[in-house]
Amino acid sequence: MTTHLWTWDGTYFGYRDGNDLWTHRGVLAGHFHANEVYGSHGAYLGEVNGDRLLTDITKSAMRQAPFGPRHGAAMGAHGPLGTKGMLGGYKAFPKPEEFA
């Protein structure tokens, strides 16, 4: 099942397909472990809250197994959603452009 996801500020990020997080350009950005996302080097990137991605700053030291780069299907960018005020203890999830 594919789920489209946006960053907390409303920027379209890409999609979740199973346990993989893909940018809208088809770059594998992370793997999900429950609702948490870990990057290719195994570092915590953030988590999903509804259809939004954000980063809990208290989890920055958490790690999972690393993985190699893969490319999948580009989905094309969806329109932005409204901005939400950042929650206390959180920061912005990386933008899709930060993943090569």
N, C-alpha and C positions, 0 to 999 in steps of 0.2 A: 504494500500500500504506500502510495506517495503522498506526503504531506508537505505543503508549501510553508516556508518559514520566513519571517522578517526579523530584523534586528529590533531592539527595544525602541529605537528612534523612528521606526517605520520603514527603513530601507529594505527592499526585497533582498534576501540573502540567497535563497535557493530552495532545496527540498530535502526531506528525509525519505530515504528508501530503505526500509528495514532498519538496520542499525548503522547505516551510512548517512553522513551529512554531505551533500553535494552543493557546490555553488551553482548559480544559474548558468555559468559557463561550462559546467560539466567537470569541474575539478573536485576530487575527493578532499574535503576539508577536515573531516573528522569521523570518529566512530562514536556511537552512543553506547553508554553503559547506563541502563535505565534512562533517566532524563538528563544525564550529564554527557557532555561532548568532550572528547580527548583528541588532540591533534596527532599528526604523523610521528612526532617525537615522543608521544606518550603523555604530554603535559595537558592538564586540565585547561580547556578553552572557555567553557561556560555550560549553560544548561538551557533547556526549553521550558517556557512558561506559557501555556496555551499555544499560540502560533508565533511566539516571539522568542528570540535568543538574547541572553544577557549573561554576564559573568559575575559570579559570587567571589568577591575578593578574598574571603576567608578560605577558599578552596584552592588557592593558587599553587600550593605545594603538592597537590594530589596528582598521581600518575597512574597510567595503565600501560599495557604493552604497546610499543611503537608499531607502525605499519608503513609500507612503501606506497609511493604515489600511484594513483590510477586515474584514468579519465573515463568519464561516462557521458551520457547524453546531455547536451546543453538544452535547457528548458526555455530560454528566453526570459528576460526580466518581466516581472509583474509590476503593477503600479505600487506606489508607496502607500502605507497606511498612516494613520495619524500618529503623531509623536506622543509618547507617554513620559511622564516625569520619572526620572530614575529612582529606583528603590534604594533605601539606605543600605549600605554594605555591598552594593553592586556597582559595576562599571559596564561600559559598552562592550558588546561582543565584537570581535574583529570583523572588519568589512570583507565582503567577498573578494575584493581586489587584492587583499593581502595574501591570498592563496594562489600559488603559481601552478 
